[in-house]
Amino acid sequence: MAWTRTPQDISFSTFDLNWGFFALRLIDIRADVTLLRRWLLDPRTSSWSPGRSMKVRQLLETMLLTPERQVFLGFRDDVPSFLFETFPPEYGSPGKRSGAVGVRLLASPTGDENPELATAILRTIVKMVLSDPDTDRVLLESDVTNARMPRIAAGFHSEQRTTARGTEVCVSICTRADVEEEYRLEAAG
């Protein structure tokens, strides 16, 4: 399924030498509900899935009606490849201070599960979130069973386990300083 890029659709875009063009846009509940329903009902996305088809739309509408939460659809070279949500963190004292944005990521269940691609996706999300000058750190919330390597490779650290929405999750932090240090190392290498 090709997606036509138009300036009004794109919230953020970047290019990765290894993985191509990434574009992010807010979801359009009417246009994207079929794709999102398929992704959210896939057994591999159980931490996101409410379990029933009609609940998917309600979940997305609830997310969209909460002003401090935003849900984005991410594309890699014009193909829908991931979904992520930004929200105010609700756990741990570092997340409650201003300047922190929480993130949950859902890669396409039928997509490429390469850890290096996951790293590129996470880096794209971090760049977008930190493009807001009022944000100084990103808190990635993920299922404790998810691979650790992409988070570390994308600059996340200080993992801690906590309970959110009745599920045990891992929270990793990436600060603006972490990203700036990574860019200095990449430029020098």
N, C-alpha and C positions, 0 to 999 in steps of 0.2 A: 504494500500500500504506500504510494508516494504521497508526500505532503508538500504542498506548495508554500514556500516561505514568502511571507509578506511582512514588511516592517511592523505593522500593527500587531501581528501575532507573536513575534519574538520578544521574550522578556530578557533573554541573555543568549549569547552565542560565543563559541570559541572553536579553535582548530587545534587538534592534536596531531603531531607529525606521524604517529603510529596508527591512530585510530580514526582520523578524519574529522569531519565537521560535526559538532554537537550544537543543538539548538534547544532552548527551553521555552515553554510557553505555559501559561495557566491553562488548566483543563477547561474544556467547554463541555459541560455536563450533557448537553443534548447531542453534540457531535461525537463525543468520546465514550458514551456510556456502554456501547456494545463491546468495544475493545477492553474497557476497564472491567466490565463484568466478567469477561473471559479470563482476564489476568487475575482478578481477585478471587474467583471461584476455583482456580487451579489449586490442587492440593499442596503444591510447593510454596504457596503464598499464604499458608494458614495463619500466620501472625497478623496479616492484614485483613483476611477474609472474614466477613461476618457470618458466613456459612450458608446463606440463602440468596438466591438471585435477586429477589425484590429488596432485600436489605442492602445490597450494594449501592443502589441509587440513594437510599436514605442515608447511608454512611457518607457518601460523597456530598450530598446536599447539606448534611450537618457540618461537614468540614468547610464547605463553601460559605455557609451562613455564619461561621465563627470568624469575625474580622481578623483576629490575630493569627489564624491558620490560613495557609495557602497551599494548594495542590498543583503541582506542575507535571506536565508530560514532557519527557525528554526524548529527543530524536538523535539518532546517529546516522548521518548521511541520508536524511529524509525518511528514515524508518523509525516508527515508535519503538523505543528500546527500554525505557524505564519511566517510573513514576516516583515522585517524591513529594513529601509534605514538609513544610516549615511551620514551626509552632513555638510559642514561648515555653521553655523548659519548666517542668513542674517538680523537679527533684534535685536534691543536692544543693548546698549553699552556693557553689560556683555558678550554677545555672540560674539561680533566682536573681542574681545581680543583673542590672541592665547591661546590654551589650551582648548577651548570649542569645543564639537562635538554635532551637532544636531541629533536627532533621531525621526523617525516616525515609528509607529508600526501598523501592521494589523494582528489581530488574525484571524484564520480560521473562516469564517462566519458560518461554520457548526460545529465548535468545542465547547468545554466546555466553557461556559461564566462565570465560577466561579471566583469571584474577587480574591480569594486566589491564583488561578492558574495564573491569570493576574499579580499578584504581583511577583510570582516566575519567570515568563517570563521577566518582567521588571528588576528584580534583575540580571538575567542571562545576559541580554543585557548590563546593567550598568557594570557588572564585565568584560565583554569582552571589552567594550569601554575604561574603565579605566585601562585595562591591558597594554595599551600604556602609557609609562611613560611621554610622552609629553602632555597627556590629563589630565586635573584636574577637569573637570566638564562636565556633560551631560545635554543637554537641550532637553527635551521631548516636541515635538509639537504634539498636539492632537486636535481633533474636540471639540469644547466647550460643546457638548452634551455628551461626554464620561464620564463615572463614575470617580469621583475624588478619591475614596478610594484606588484603587490599586496604583495610583501614590504616594499618601501619604505613604502608607504602604511600598512601595519600596524605600522610602527615599527622594522622590522629595518634593520640597517646593517652595516658592516664585512664586506662579502662577501669570501670567499676561496674559491679553488678547491682541492680536495683529492681524493684517491682514497679511496673507501669501498666495500667489497664488490666491488672490481674495476671500479668505474665512477667516472668523473669527476663530482663533485658540487660544488655551490655551498653554502657554509655562511654563513648570515647570523645576526646576533646581535640580540636585543632584551632589554634589561635592565629591571629593575624601575624604575630611574630614568627610562628612556625612556618607559615607560608612564605614570608619574606626571607627567612633563612634558607628554605628549600630553593627559592628562585636564585639566591646568591650562589648556592652550591651547583645548581644546574648550569648557570652562566659560566662559572669557573671551570666546570668539567667539560 
